[in-house]
Amino acid sequence: MRYAYTVVTVALAAVAVAPVKAESQLRPAPSGRATSEVTLNYPQGQAPAGAQALTIRLDYGQPHLRGRVLHTDSLVPYDKVWRTGANNATTLTTGADLVIGGTTLPAGSYVLYTLPSRAGWKLIFQKSAGQTADHDPTKDIARVDLRHTALSTPMESLTMWLIPSTAPGKGAGELRIAWGRNMLSTEWSLK
């Protein structure tokens, strides 16, 4: 009986220690996924029959600086197209026709890239058709100039926002991208 008690005690101790060993080996991934989403609704009592809410959604990999310098040959170099995020392609999906930075985008999904330069940044749209994170200039459908503002305090993690306007009228707002000392933006509105 004493032998059985010892075996059970040792077995329970081994089970209790196993999660601790596994947890001590866990590490955070170098980047994760992030989203920004705006839901567009009709004002109460003004929706056409059967109308549904529409969404505009940005989905992107969120890299972090972790002590690195942003504009180097290996991390967002100037004058080279960047996939605008980490790992997988960054996508914009819209349930409504949009005007972004003066360019009309029909409802659908798009892959986004940016072209950083010292003179200014451009946001590049490609129709989403199974692209990877690699840019293919033959698939570009639009390029939009981005306003650039230098941030006094660097932003550690790449962050994107779809900021809706609260002004009366049709849906509109601002798309912002920030990382390092860069804040980039352009307007969006319903077509």
C-alpha positions as CSV (number, residue, x, y, z in Angstrom):
1,M,0.0,0.0,0.0
2,R,2.9,2.3,0.9
3,Y,4.4,1.6,-2.6
4,A,1.2,2.5,-4.4
5,Y,0.9,5.8,-2.4
6,T,4.5,6.7,-3.4
7,V,3.9,6.0,-7.1
8,V,0.7,8.1,-7.1
9,T,2.5,10.9,-5.3
10,V,5.4,10.9,-7.8
11,A,3.0,10.7,-10.7
12,L,1.0,13.7,-9.4
13,A,4.2,15.7,-8.8
14,A,5.3,15.0,-12.4
15,V,2.0,16.2,-13.8
16,A,2.1,19.3,-11.7
17,V,5.6,20.2,-12.9
18,A,5.0,19.5,-16.6
19,P,3.0,22.7,-17.3
20,V,5.5,24.8,-15.5
21,K,8.3,23.5,-17.8
22,A,6.2,24.0,-20.9
23,E,5.2,27.6,-19.8
24,S,8.8,28.5,-19.1
25,Q,9.6,27.7,-22.7
26,L,6.8,29.8,-24.2
27,R,7.9,33.0,-25.9
28,P,5.8,35.8,-27.6
29,A,5.7,35.8,-31.4
30,P,7.8,38.6,-33.0
31,S,4.5,40.1,-34.4
32,G,0.8,39.4,-34.2
33,R,-2.3,40.3,-36.2
34,A,-4.3,43.5,-35.6
35,T,-7.5,44.9,-37.1
36,S,-9.3,48.2,-37.4
37,E,-13.0,48.1,-38.3
38,V,-15.7,50.7,-39.0
39,T,-19.4,49.6,-39.1
40,L,-21.7,51.8,-41.3
41,N,-25.3,51.9,-40.2
42,Y,-28.3,53.9,-41.5
43,P,-29.7,56.5,-39.1
44,Q,-32.6,55.0,-37.1
45,G,-35.8,54.9,-39.2
46,Q,-34.0,55.8,-42.5
47,A,-32.8,52.4,-43.7
48,P,-34.2,51.1,-46.9
49,A,-36.2,47.8,-46.6
50,G,-33.8,44.9,-46.0
51,A,-30.7,47.1,-45.7
52,Q,-27.8,45.7,-43.7
53,A,-24.9,47.4,-41.9
54,L,-21.7,47.5,-43.9
55,T,-18.1,47.3,-42.6
56,I,-14.8,48.6,-43.7
57,R,-11.9,46.5,-42.2
58,L,-8.1,46.7,-42.1
59,D,-6.3,43.5,-41.2
60,Y,-2.5,43.6,-40.8
61,G,0.5,42.0,-39.2
62,Q,1.8,44.2,-36.4
63,P,5.6,44.4,-36.2
64,H,7.4,46.1,-33.3
65,L,10.6,48.1,-33.4
66,R,12.3,46.4,-30.4
67,G,15.2,48.8,-30.5
68,R,15.6,48.7,-34.3
69,V,15.8,51.8,-36.6
70,L,12.9,52.0,-39.0
71,H,14.4,53.2,-42.3
72,T,17.3,50.9,-42.9
73,D,18.1,48.4,-45.7
74,S,16.5,45.6,-43.8
75,L,13.5,47.4,-42.2
76,V,11.2,49.6,-44.3
77,P,13.9,51.1,-46.6
78,Y,13.2,54.3,-48.5
79,D,12.2,54.1,-52.2
80,K,11.2,50.4,-52.0
81,V,7.7,49.1,-51.8
82,W,6.9,47.7,-48.4
83,R,4.2,45.2,-47.6
84,T,2.9,47.5,-44.8
85,G,2.9,45.1,-42.0
86,A,4.6,41.8,-40.9
87,N,4.4,38.3,-42.3
88,N,1.1,38.2,-44.4
89,A,-0.3,40.8,-46.7
90,T,-2.2,43.7,-45.3
91,T,-5.8,43.8,-46.5
92,L,-8.6,46.3,-46.7
93,T,-12.1,44.9,-47.1
94,T,-15.1,47.1,-47.7
95,G,-18.8,46.4,-48.1
96,A,-19.4,49.7,-49.8
97,D,-17.8,51.7,-52.6
98,L,-15.2,54.1,-51.1
99,V,-13.2,57.1,-52.1
100,I,-9.8,57.0,-50.4
101,G,-7.4,59.9,-51.0
102,G,-9.4,60.9,-54.0
103,T,-9.4,57.5,-55.6
104,T,-12.5,55.4,-56.0
105,L,-12.4,51.8,-54.8
106,P,-15.4,49.5,-55.5
107,A,-16.7,47.3,-52.7
108,G,-14.4,44.3,-52.3
109,S,-11.0,43.3,-50.9
110,Y,-7.7,44.9,-51.5
111,V,-4.0,44.2,-50.6
112,L,-2.2,47.3,-49.4
113,Y,1.4,48.3,-49.8
114,T,3.3,51.5,-49.1
115,L,6.1,53.2,-50.9
116,P,8.1,55.3,-48.4
117,S,10.4,58.0,-49.6
118,R,12.0,61.1,-48.0
119,A,9.8,63.2,-50.2
120,G,6.5,61.5,-49.2
121,W,4.7,58.2,-48.9
122,K,2.2,56.5,-51.2
123,L,-0.4,53.9,-50.3
124,I,-0.7,51.3,-53.1
125,F,-3.9,49.2,-53.6
126,Q,-4.1,45.9,-55.5
127,K,-7.3,43.9,-56.0
128,S,-7.1,41.0,-53.7
129,A,-6.7,37.9,-55.8
130,G,-4.5,35.5,-53.9
131,Q,-1.5,37.8,-53.6
132,T,1.3,37.1,-51.2
133,A,3.1,39.8,-49.3
134,D,5.4,40.3,-52.3
135,H,4.4,43.3,-54.4
136,D,3.7,42.8,-58.1
137,P,3.5,46.3,-59.8
138,T,1.5,44.9,-62.7
139,K,-1.5,44.4,-60.3
140,D,-1.5,47.9,-58.9
141,I,-4.9,49.5,-59.3
142,A,-4.3,52.8,-57.4
143,R,-1.7,54.8,-55.7
144,V,-2.6,57.5,-53.1
145,D,-0.4,60.2,-51.6
146,L,-0.3,60.1,-47.8
147,R,0.2,63.1,-45.5
148,H,3.2,62.7,-43.3
149,T,3.6,64.0,-39.8
150,A,6.7,63.4,-37.7
151,L,5.9,62.1,-34.3
152,S,7.8,63.5,-31.3
153,T,7.6,60.2,-29.5
154,P,8.2,57.0,-31.6
155,M,5.4,54.5,-31.9
156,E,6.8,51.1,-30.9
157,S,4.2,48.9,-32.8
158,L,2.9,49.5,-36.3
159,T,-0.7,50.6,-35.8
160,M,-3.5,51.4,-38.3
161,W,-6.8,53.1,-37.7
162,L,-10.0,53.6,-39.6
163,I,-11.3,56.7,-37.8
164,P,-14.9,57.5,-38.6
165,S,-16.1,61.1,-38.7
166,T,-19.0,62.1,-36.4
167,A,-20.0,64.9,-38.8
168,P,-23.5,64.7,-40.3
169,G,-23.8,63.4,-43.9
170,K,-22.5,60.3,-45.6
171,G,-19.9,58.0,-43.9
172,A,-16.4,59.4,-44.0
173,G,-13.3,59.5,-41.9
174,E,-9.5,59.1,-41.9
175,L,-7.2,56.2,-42.4
176,R,-4.0,56.5,-40.3
177,I,-0.8,54.5,-40.2
178,A,1.8,55.1,-37.6
179,W,5.1,53.5,-36.8
180,G,8.4,54.8,-35.5
181,R,8.3,58.6,-35.9
182,N,5.9,58.5,-38.9
183,M,2.2,59.3,-38.8
184,L,0.6,58.8,-42.3
185,S,-2.9,59.6,-43.2
186,T,-5.5,60.2,-45.9
187,E,-9.3,60.7,-46.0
188,W,-11.9,58.0,-46.8
189,S,-15.6,58.4,-47.6
190,L,-18.5,56.5,-49.1
191,K,-18.9,57.0,-52.8
